[in-house]
Amino acid sequence: MMGFVQDGQANPELVADRDRRFKVSADKQKSNRADIAMPTVDPGANAWQSGKTVQLRLAEVEVKNLRK
């Protein structure tokens, strides 16, 4: 899952429609957040850029150390 984090990533018509329907302002939200510093991104956070990621698999296994 990803979020829009830069200008131009979302269709401007959809943003304007959302602003109208929910009575919000993307421009006002952007200006309210202007003083928030950009954090340092963890090197492993964007696995889609490297093409490698960790994947967990479900497997059925015998239960060990059962109390009798």
PDB file of N, CA, C and O in Angstrom:
ATOM      1  N   MET A   1       0.841  -1.157   0.000  1.00  0.00           N
ATOM      2  CA  MET A   1       0.000   0.000   0.000  1.00  0.00           C
ATOM      3  C   MET A   1       0.895   1.232   0.000  1.00  0.00           C
ATOM      4  O   MET A   1       1.906   1.295   0.700  1.00  0.00           O
ATOM      5  N   MET A   2       0.498   2.186  -0.790  1.00  0.00           N
ATOM      6  CA  MET A   2       1.283   3.415  -0.883  1.00  0.00           C
ATOM      7  C   MET A   2       0.358   4.619  -0.743  1.00  0.00           C
ATOM      8  O   MET A   2      -0.844   4.522  -0.991  1.00  0.00           O
ATOM      9  N   GLY A   3       0.912   5.720  -0.356  1.00  0.00           N
ATOM     10  CA  GLY A   3       0.162   6.965  -0.292  1.00  0.00           C
ATOM     11  C   GLY A   3       0.775   7.983  -1.234  1.00  0.00           C
ATOM     12  O   GLY A   3       1.939   7.861  -1.615  1.00  0.00           O
ATOM     13  N   PHE A   4      -0.002   8.981  -1.608  1.00  0.00           N
ATOM     14  CA  PHE A   4       0.519  10.059  -2.438  1.00  0.00           C
ATOM     15  C   PHE A   4       1.368  10.957  -1.552  1.00  0.00           C
ATOM     16  O   PHE A   4       0.886  11.466  -0.540  1.00  0.00           O
ATOM     17  N   VAL A   5       2.626  11.155  -1.923  1.00  0.00           N
ATOM     18  CA  VAL A   5       3.538  11.926  -1.085  1.00  0.00           C
ATOM     19  C   VAL A   5       4.181  13.099  -1.822  1.00  0.00           C
ATOM     20  O   VAL A   5       4.944  13.859  -1.227  1.00  0.00           O
ATOM     21  N   GLN A   6       3.878  13.250  -3.108  1.00  0.00           N
ATOM     22  CA  GLN A   6       4.444  14.353  -3.877  1.00  0.00           C
ATOM     23  C   GLN A   6       3.363  14.964  -4.760  1.00  0.00           C
ATOM     24  O   GLN A   6       2.402  14.295  -5.138  1.00  0.00           O
ATOM     25  N   ASP A   7       3.532  16.235  -5.081  1.00  0.00           N
ATOM     26  CA  ASP A   7       2.599  16.884  -5.997  1.00  0.00           C
ATOM     27  C   ASP A   7       2.609  16.163  -7.336  1.00  0.00           C
ATOM     28  O   ASP A   7       3.648  15.691  -7.797  1.00  0.00           O
ATOM     29  N   GLY A   8       1.440  16.087  -7.951  1.00  0.00           N
ATOM     30  CA  GLY A   8       1.335  15.490  -9.275  1.00  0.00           C
ATOM     31  C   GLY A   8       1.085  13.999  -9.280  1.00  0.00           C
ATOM     32  O   GLY A   8       0.868  13.428 -10.349  1.00  0.00           O
ATOM     33  N   GLN A   9       1.106  13.341  -8.131  1.00  0.00           N
ATOM     34  CA  GLN A   9       0.881  11.897  -8.100  1.00  0.00           C
ATOM     35  C   GLN A   9      -0.606  11.559  -8.183  1.00  0.00           C
ATOM     36  O   GLN A   9      -0.970  10.508  -8.711  1.00  0.00           O
ATOM     37  N   ALA A  10      -1.456  12.425  -7.676  1.00  0.00           N
ATOM     38  CA  ALA A  10      -2.896  12.189  -7.725  1.00  0.00           C
ATOM     39  C   ALA A  10      -3.502  13.013  -8.856  1.00  0.00           C
ATOM     40  O   ALA A  10      -3.034  14.112  -9.155  1.00  0.00           O
ATOM     41  N   ASN A  11      -4.529  12.482  -9.472  1.00  0.00           N
ATOM     42  CA  ASN A  11      -5.241  13.180 -10.527  1.00  0.00           C
ATOM     43  C   ASN A  11      -5.876  14.445  -9.933  1.00  0.00           C
ATOM     44  O   ASN A  11      -6.691  14.345  -9.016  1.00  0.00           O
ATOM     45  N   PRO A  12      -5.516  15.631 -10.441  1.00  0.00           N
ATOM     46  CA  PRO A  12      -6.029  16.882  -9.868  1.00  0.00           C
ATOM     47  C   PRO A  12      -7.559  16.978  -9.877  1.00  0.00           C
ATOM     48  O   PRO A  12      -8.140  17.582  -8.975  1.00  0.00           O
ATOM     49  N   GLU A  13      -8.210  16.396 -10.873  1.00  0.00           N
ATOM     50  CA  GLU A  13      -9.674  16.429 -10.929  1.00  0.00           C
ATOM     51  C   GLU A  13     -10.271  15.610  -9.784  1.00  0.00           C
ATOM     52  O   GLU A  13     -11.285  15.999  -9.203  1.00  0.00           O
ATOM     53  N   LEU A  14      -9.646  14.479  -9.461  1.00  0.00           N
ATOM     54  CA  LEU A  14     -10.133  13.661  -8.354  1.00  0.00           C
ATOM     55  C   LEU A  14      -9.927  14.361  -7.013  1.00  0.00           C
ATOM     56  O   LEU A  14     -10.770  14.277  -6.120  1.00  0.00           O
ATOM     57  N   VAL A  15      -8.794  15.053  -6.885  1.00  0.00           N
ATOM     58  CA  VAL A  15      -8.522  15.794  -5.644  1.00  0.00           C
ATOM     59  C   VAL A  15      -9.554  16.912  -5.476  1.00  0.00           C
ATOM     60  O   VAL A  15     -10.093  17.103  -4.385  1.00  0.00           O
ATOM     61  N   ALA A  16      -9.826  17.643  -6.546  1.00  0.00           N
ATOM     62  CA  ALA A  16     -10.811  18.729  -6.490  1.00  0.00           C
ATOM     63  C   ALA A  16     -12.192  18.187  -6.151  1.00  0.00           C
ATOM     64  O   ALA A  16     -12.922  18.794  -5.367  1.00  0.00           O
ATOM     65  N   ASP A  17     -12.556  17.047  -6.734  1.00  0.00           N
ATOM     66  CA  ASP A  17     -13.842  16.431  -6.432  1.00  0.00           C
ATOM     67  C   ASP A  17     -13.925  16.022  -4.962  1.00  0.00           C
ATOM     68  O   ASP A  17     -14.944  16.238  -4.307  1.00  0.00           O
ATOM     69  N   ARG A  18     -12.848  15.431  -4.453  1.00  0.00           N
ATOM     70  CA  ARG A  18     -12.803  15.042  -3.034  1.00  0.00           C
ATOM     71  C   ARG A  18     -12.935  16.274  -2.142  1.00  0.00           C
ATOM     72  O   ARG A  18     -13.681  16.259  -1.163  1.00  0.00           O
ATOM     73  N   ASP A  19     -12.209  17.339  -2.482  1.00  0.00           N
ATOM     74  CA  ASP A  19     -12.271  18.569  -1.690  1.00  0.00           C
ATOM     75  C   ASP A  19     -13.692  19.112  -1.626  1.00  0.00           C
ATOM     76  O   ASP A  19     -14.150  19.524  -0.561  1.00  0.00           O
ATOM     77  N   ARG A  20     -14.397  19.115  -2.764  1.00  0.00           N
ATOM     78  CA  ARG A  20     -15.770  19.607  -2.808  1.00  0.00           C
ATOM     79  C   ARG A  20     -16.704  18.741  -1.972  1.00  0.00           C
ATOM     80  O   ARG A  20     -17.494  19.250  -1.177  1.00  0.00           O
ATOM     81  N   ARG A  21     -16.605  17.415  -2.163  1.00  0.00           N
ATOM     82  CA  ARG A  21     -17.530  16.509  -1.477  1.00  0.00           C
ATOM     83  C   ARG A  21     -17.344  16.500   0.032  1.00  0.00           C
ATOM     84  O   ARG A  21     -18.322  16.415   0.775  1.00  0.00           O
ATOM     85  N   PHE A  22     -16.098  16.587   0.495  1.00  0.00           N
ATOM     86  CA  PHE A  22     -15.820  16.492   1.931  1.00  0.00           C
ATOM     87  C   PHE A  22     -15.556  17.846   2.582  1.00  0.00           C
ATOM     88  O   PHE A  22     -15.229  17.928   3.766  1.00  0.00           O
ATOM     89  N   LYS A  23     -15.705  18.919   1.778  1.00  0.00           N
ATOM     90  CA  LYS A  23     -15.504  20.282   2.289  1.00  0.00           C
ATOM     91  C   LYS A  23     -14.150  20.438   2.977  1.00  0.00           C
ATOM     92  O   LYS A  23     -14.052  20.929   4.102  1.00  0.00           O
ATOM     93  N   VAL A  24     -13.108  20.005   2.263  1.00  0.00           N
ATOM     94  CA  VAL A  24     -11.727  20.154   2.727  1.00  0.00           C
ATOM     95  C   VAL A  24     -10.937  20.862   1.639  1.00  0.00           C
ATOM     96  O   VAL A  24     -11.440  21.061   0.533  1.00  0.00           O
ATOM     97  N   SER A  25      -9.707  21.243   1.945  1.00  0.00           N
ATOM     98  CA  SER A  25      -8.849  21.908   0.981  1.00  0.00           C
ATOM     99  C   SER A  25      -7.469  21.268   1.005  1.00  0.00           C
ATOM    100  O   SER A  25      -6.750  21.349   2.002  1.00  0.00           O
ATOM    101  N   ALA A  26      -7.109  20.633  -0.101  1.00  0.00           N
ATOM    102  CA  ALA A  26      -5.778  20.019  -0.196  1.00  0.00           C
ATOM    103  C   ALA A  26      -4.694  21.083  -0.061  1.00  0.00           C
ATOM    104  O   ALA A  26      -3.663  20.843   0.569  1.00  0.00           O
ATOM    105  N   ASP A  27      -4.920  22.253  -0.647  1.00  0.00           N
ATOM    106  CA  ASP A  27      -3.933  23.334  -0.556  1.00  0.00           C
ATOM    107  C   ASP A  27      -3.759  23.816   0.883  1.00  0.00           C
ATOM    108  O   ASP A  27      -2.641  24.087   1.321  1.00  0.00           O
ATOM    109  N   LYS A  28      -4.870  23.920   1.615  1.00  0.00           N
ATOM    110  CA  LYS A  28      -4.783  24.354   3.008  1.00  0.00           C
ATOM    111  C   LYS A  28      -4.068  23.297   3.854  1.00  0.00           C
ATOM    112  O   LYS A  28      -3.247  23.637   4.705  1.00  0.00           O
ATOM    113  N   GLN A  29      -4.375  22.022   3.625  1.00  0.00           N
ATOM    114  CA  GLN A  29      -3.696  20.948   4.356  1.00  0.00           C
ATOM    115  C   GLN A  29      -2.197  20.981   4.072  1.00  0.00           C
ATOM    116  O   GLN A  29      -1.376  20.801   4.972  1.00  0.00           O
ATOM    117  N   LYS A  30      -1.858  21.215   2.810  1.00  0.00           N
ATOM    118  CA  LYS A  30      -0.440  21.270   2.438  1.00  0.00           C
ATOM    119  C   LYS A  30       0.261  22.418   3.157  1.00  0.00           C
ATOM    120  O   LYS A  30       1.363  22.238   3.674  1.00  0.00           O
ATOM    121  N   SER A  31      -0.364  23.596   3.199  1.00  0.00           N
ATOM    122  CA  SER A  31       0.275  24.731   3.866  1.00  0.00           C
ATOM    123  C   SER A  31       0.355  24.514   5.381  1.00  0.00           C
ATOM    124  O   SER A  31       1.319  24.943   6.014  1.00  0.00           O
ATOM    125  N   ASN A  32      -0.649  23.854   5.963  1.00  0.00           N
ATOM    126  CA  ASN A  32      -0.613  23.558   7.401  1.00  0.00           C
ATOM    127  C   ASN A  32       0.508  22.590   7.765  1.00  0.00           C
ATOM    128  O   ASN A  32       0.981  22.577   8.902  1.00  0.00           O
ATOM    129  N   ARG A  33       0.922  21.798   6.817  1.00  0.00           N
ATOM    130  CA  ARG A  33       1.952  20.782   7.075  1.00  0.00           C
ATOM    131  C   ARG A  33       3.340  21.191   6.577  1.00  0.00           C
ATOM    132  O   ARG A  33       4.276  20.394   6.645  1.00  0.00           O
ATOM    133  N   ALA A  34       3.483  22.406   6.084  1.00  0.00           N
ATOM    134  CA  ALA A  34       4.733  22.856   5.469  1.00  0.00           C
ATOM    135  C   ALA A  34       5.922  22.820   6.431  1.00  0.00           C
ATOM    136  O   ALA A  34       7.064  22.663   5.998  1.00  0.00           O
ATOM    137  N   ASP A  35       5.662  22.962   7.720  1.00  0.00           N
ATOM    138  CA  ASP A  35       6.765  22.991   8.688  1.00  0.00           C
ATOM    139  C   ASP A  35       7.179  21.605   9.178  1.00  0.00           C
ATOM    140  O   ASP A  35       8.091  21.493   9.997  1.00  0.00           O
ATOM    141  N   ILE A  36       6.531  20.553   8.694  1.00  0.00           N
ATOM    142  CA  ILE A  36       6.895  19.193   9.104  1.00  0.00           C
ATOM    143  C   ILE A  36       8.110  18.747   8.283  1.00  0.00           C
ATOM    144  O   ILE A  36       8.064  18.722   7.053  1.00  0.00           O
ATOM    145  N   ALA A  37       9.180  18.400   8.972  1.00  0.00           N
ATOM    146  CA  ALA A  37      10.412  17.985   8.282  1.00  0.00           C
ATOM    147  C   ALA A  37      10.246  16.596   7.657  1.00  0.00           C
ATOM    148  O   ALA A  37       9.560  15.736   8.209  1.00  0.00           O
ATOM    149  N   MET A  38      10.877  16.391   6.510  1.00  0.00           N
ATOM    150  CA  MET A  38      10.856  15.095   5.839  1.00  0.00           C
ATOM    151  C   MET A  38      11.747  14.132   6.621  1.00  0.00           C
ATOM    152  O   MET A  38      12.928  14.420   6.818  1.00  0.00           O
ATOM    153  N   PRO A  39      11.210  12.991   7.072  1.00  0.00           N
ATOM    154  CA  PRO A  39      12.034  12.048   7.834  1.00  0.00           C
ATOM    155  C   PRO A  39      13.004  11.299   6.922  1.00  0.00           C
ATOM    156  O   PRO A  39      12.821  11.246   5.706  1.00  0.00           O
ATOM    157  N   THR A  40      14.024  10.730   7.525  1.00  0.00           N
ATOM    158  CA  THR A  40      14.952   9.884   6.794  1.00  0.00           C
ATOM    159  C   THR A  40      14.267   8.545   6.532  1.00  0.00           C
ATOM    160  O   THR A  40      13.735   7.924   7.452  1.00  0.00           O
ATOM    161  N   VAL A  41      14.282   8.110   5.295  1.00  0.00           N
ATOM    162  CA  VAL A  41      13.624   6.859   4.933  1.00  0.00           C
ATOM    163  C   VAL A  41      14.552   5.693   5.229  1.00  0.00           C
ATOM    164  O   VAL A  41      15.726   5.720   4.862  1.00  0.00           O
ATOM    165  N   ASP A  42      14.017   4.646   5.906  1.00  0.00           N
ATOM    166  CA  ASP A  42      14.781   3.441   6.186  1.00  0.00           C
ATOM    167  C   ASP A  42      15.130   2.757   4.874  1.00  0.00           C
ATOM    168  O   ASP A  42      14.283   2.630   3.990  1.00  0.00           O
ATOM    169  N   PRO A  43      16.388   2.315   4.747  1.00  0.00           N
ATOM    170  CA  PRO A  43      16.798   1.700   3.485  1.00  0.00           C
ATOM    171  C   PRO A  43      15.915   0.530   3.030  1.00  0.00           C
ATOM    172  O   PRO A  43      15.788   0.307   1.826  1.00  0.00           O
ATOM    173  N   GLY A  44      15.309  -0.212   3.939  1.00  0.00           N
ATOM    174  CA  GLY A  44      14.487  -1.347   3.559  1.00  0.00           C
ATOM    175  C   GLY A  44      13.010  -1.024   3.397  1.00  0.00           C
ATOM    176  O   GLY A  44      12.206  -1.914   3.120  1.00  0.00           O
ATOM    177  N   ALA A  45      12.645   0.251   3.570  1.00  0.00           N
ATOM    178  CA  ALA A  45      11.230   0.623   3.557  1.00  0.00           C
ATOM    179  C   ALA A  45      10.594   0.525   2.177  1.00  0.00           C
ATOM    180  O   ALA A  45       9.403   0.235   2.073  1.00  0.00           O
ATOM    181  N   ASN A  46      11.342   0.754   1.143  1.00  0.00           N
ATOM    182  CA  ASN A  46      10.804   0.749  -0.220  1.00  0.00           C
ATOM    183  C   ASN A  46      11.326  -0.447  -0.996  1.00  0.00           C
ATOM    184  O   ASN A  46      12.079  -0.304  -1.960  1.00  0.00           O
ATOM    185  N   ALA A  47      10.909  -1.636  -0.556  1.00  0.00           N
ATOM    186  CA  ALA A  47      11.395  -2.871  -1.173  1.00  0.00           C
ATOM    187  C   ALA A  47      11.051  -2.944  -2.653  1.00  0.00           C
ATOM    188  O   ALA A  47      11.765  -3.584  -3.424  1.00  0.00           O
ATOM    189  N   TRP A  48       9.967  -2.297  -3.057  1.00  0.00           N
ATOM    190  CA  TRP A  48       9.569  -2.326  -4.463  1.00  0.00           C
ATOM    191  C   TRP A  48      10.634  -1.700  -5.357  1.00  0.00           C
ATOM    192  O   TRP A  48      10.677  -1.988  -6.554  1.00  0.00           O
ATOM    193  N   GLN A  49      11.497  -0.846  -4.796  1.00  0.00           N
ATOM    194  CA  GLN A  49      12.546  -0.219  -5.602  1.00  0.00           C
ATOM    195  C   GLN A  49      13.691  -1.187  -5.879  1.00  0.00           C
ATOM    196  O   GLN A  49      14.330  -1.101  -6.928  1.00  0.00           O
ATOM    197  N   SER A  50      13.960  -2.107  -4.951  1.00  0.00           N
ATOM    198  CA  SER A  50      15.075  -3.039  -5.134  1.00  0.00           C
ATOM    199  C   SER A  50      14.632  -4.341  -5.785  1.00  0.00           C
ATOM    200  O   SER A  50      15.453  -5.068  -6.345  1.00  0.00           O
ATOM    201  N   GLY A  51      13.340  -4.637  -5.716  1.00  0.00           N
ATOM    202  CA  GLY A  51      12.845  -5.889  -6.292  1.00  0.00           C
ATOM    203  C   GLY A  51      12.956  -7.067  -5.344  1.00  0.00           C
ATOM    204  O   GLY A  51      12.661  -8.196  -5.736  1.00  0.00           O
ATOM    205  N   LYS A  52      13.377  -6.836  -4.101  1.00  0.00           N
ATOM    206  CA  LYS A  52      13.497  -7.923  -3.127  1.00  0.00           C
ATOM    207  C   LYS A  52      12.742  -7.555  -1.866  1.00  0.00           C
ATOM    208  O   LYS A  52      12.750  -6.402  -1.434  1.00  0.00           O
ATOM    209  N   THR A  53      12.090  -8.546  -1.281  1.00  0.00           N
ATOM    210  CA  THR A  53      11.352  -8.318  -0.047  1.00  0.00           C
ATOM    211  C   THR A  53      11.303  -9.606   0.765  1.00  0.00           C
ATOM    212  O   THR A  53      11.602 -10.682   0.246  1.00  0.00           O
ATOM    213  N   VAL A  54      10.935  -9.501   2.009  1.00  0.00           N
ATOM    214  CA  VAL A  54      10.765 -10.662   2.867  1.00  0.00           C
ATOM    215  C   VAL A  54       9.332 -11.153   2.704  1.00  0.00           C
ATOM    216  O   VAL A  54       8.394 -10.356   2.666  1.00  0.00           O
ATOM    217  N   GLN A  55       9.172 -12.462   2.608  1.00  0.00           N
ATOM    218  CA  GLN A  55       7.834 -13.016   2.479  1.00  0.00           C
ATOM    219  C   GLN A  55       7.666 -14.129   3.507  1.00  0.00           C
ATOM    220  O   GLN A  55       8.514 -15.015   3.620  1.00  0.00           O
ATOM    221  N   LEU A  56       6.577 -14.076   4.245  1.00  0.00           N
ATOM    222  CA  LEU A  56       6.267 -15.123   5.215  1.00  0.00           C
ATOM    223  C   LEU A  56       5.331 -16.123   4.566  1.00  0.00           C
ATOM    224  O   LEU A  56       4.473 -15.751   3.766  1.00  0.00           O
ATOM    225  N   ARG A  57       5.495 -17.397   4.912  1.00  0.00           N
ATOM    226  CA  ARG A  57       4.630 -18.435   4.362  1.00  0.00           C
ATOM    227  C   ARG A  57       3.973 -19.203   5.499  1.00  0.00           C
ATOM    228  O   ARG A  57       4.597 -19.468   6.527  1.00  0.00           O
ATOM    229  N   LEU A  58       2.721 -19.553   5.307  1.00  0.00           N
ATOM    230  CA  LEU A  58       2.021 -20.363   6.287  1.00  0.00           C
ATOM    231  C   LEU A  58       2.303 -21.827   6.008  1.00  0.00           C
ATOM    232  O   LEU A  58       2.291 -22.266   4.858  1.00  0.00           O
ATOM    233  N   ALA A  59       2.554 -22.573   7.060  1.00  0.00           N
ATOM    234  CA  ALA A  59       2.795 -24.004   6.916  1.00  0.00           C
ATOM    235  C   ALA A  59       2.201 -24.726   8.111  1.00  0.00           C
ATOM    236  O   ALA A  59       2.291 -24.239   9.238  1.00  0.00           O
ATOM    237  N   GLU A  60       1.602 -25.869   7.881  1.00  0.00           N
ATOM    238  CA  GLU A  60       1.057 -26.668   8.964  1.00  0.00           C
ATOM    239  C   GLU A  60       2.180 -27.559   9.482  1.00  0.00           C
ATOM    240  O   GLU A  60       2.832 -28.263   8.710  1.00  0.00           O
ATOM    241  N   VAL A  61       2.400 -27.522  10.801  1.00  0.00           N
ATOM    242  CA  VAL A  61       3.486 -28.302  11.409  1.00  0.00           C
ATOM    243  C   VAL A  61       2.961 -29.052  12.628  1.00  0.00           C
ATOM    244  O   VAL A  61       1.938 -28.681  13.203  1.00  0.00           O
ATOM    245  N   GLU A  62       3.658 -30.089  13.008  1.00  0.00           N
ATOM    246  CA  GLU A  62       3.301 -30.852  14.203  1.00  0.00           C
ATOM    247  C   GLU A  62       3.571 -30.004  15.439  1.00  0.00           C
ATOM    248  O   GLU A  62       4.553 -29.264  15.486  1.00  0.00           O
ATOM    249  N   VAL A  63       2.694 -30.112  16.446  1.00  0.00           N
ATOM    250  CA  VAL A  63       2.875 -29.399  17.692  1.00  0.00           C
ATOM    251  C   VAL A  63       3.887 -30.154  18.537  1.00  0.00           C
ATOM    252  O   VAL A  63       3.777 -31.368  18.706  1.00  0.00           O
ATOM    253  N   LYS A  64       4.867 -29.443  19.066  1.00  0.00           N
ATOM    254  CA  LYS A  64       5.883 -30.075  19.901  1.00  0.00           C
ATOM    255  C   LYS A  64       5.593 -29.786  21.362  1.00  0.00           C
ATOM    256  O   LYS A  64       4.873 -28.840  21.684  1.00  0.00           O
ATOM    257  N   ASN A  65       6.155 -30.604  22.247  1.00  0.00           N
ATOM    258  CA  ASN A  65       6.059 -30.415  23.704  1.00  0.00           C
ATOM    259  C   ASN A  65       4.602 -30.406  24.200  1.00  0.00           C
ATOM    260  O   ASN A  65       4.219 -29.567  25.015  1.00  0.00           O
ATOM    261  N   LEU A  66       3.814 -31.337  23.703  1.00  0.00           N
ATOM    262  CA  LEU A  66       2.438 -31.443  24.193  1.00  0.00           C
ATOM    263  C   LEU A  66       2.436 -31.970  25.621  1.00  0.00           C
ATOM    264  O   LEU A  66       3.190 -32.888  25.944  1.00  0.00           O
ATOM    265  N   ARG A  67       1.605 -31.404  26.466  1.00  0.00           N
ATOM    266  CA  ARG A  67       1.471 -31.909  27.830  1.00  0.00           C
ATOM    267  C   ARG A  67       0.535 -33.107  27.789  1.00  0.00           C
ATOM    268  O   ARG A  67      -0.508 -33.065  27.138  1.00  0.00           O
ATOM    269  N   LYS A  68       0.910 -34.171  28.482  1.00  0.00           N
ATOM    270  CA  LYS A  68       0.092 -35.386  28.477  1.00  0.00           C
ATOM    271  C   LYS A  68      -0.561 -35.613  29.785  1.00  0.00           C
ATOM    272  O   LYS A  68      -1.287 -36.594  29.950  1.00  0.00           O
TER     273      LYS A  68
END
